Amino acid sequence: MYTTSLYVALASVIHSKHDTLDGEHIVMFSYGSGLASTMFYFKIQDGQQPFSLSNLLKVPAAFKI
């Protein structure tokens, strides 16, 4: 449930603040029940409007492994 709530919170920020996110940073922090935790951030590039929940589906394809 930790990971799920993290990405639901990200979707909520994008949905509610989409008009004001240009150039902003979004910090993500997650921890488990043990000693492990993860923290990372996104920098929203200027001109990437409009933000929408449907655009979230395109995010995994943008990452190269």
Residue, then its C-alpha position, 0 to 999 in steps of 0.5 A: m500500500y505504501t507504493t500505491s499511495l505515493y503514486v495516487a498522491l502524485a496523480s492528485v497533485i497533477h490533477s489539482k495543481h496542473d495550472t501552476l506546475d511549470g518549473e516546479h519540483i515534486v519530491m516523492f518519499s516512500y518507506g517500507s516497514g523495514l529499514a529501506s526508503t526511497m526519495f526522488y524528485f521530478k522537475i516539471q519542465d516549462g511548457q509541458q502543459p496541459f497536465s492530465l491524468s491521461n498523460l500519466l499513462k505515457v510516463p513509463a514509455a518515456f523512461k529508457i532502461 
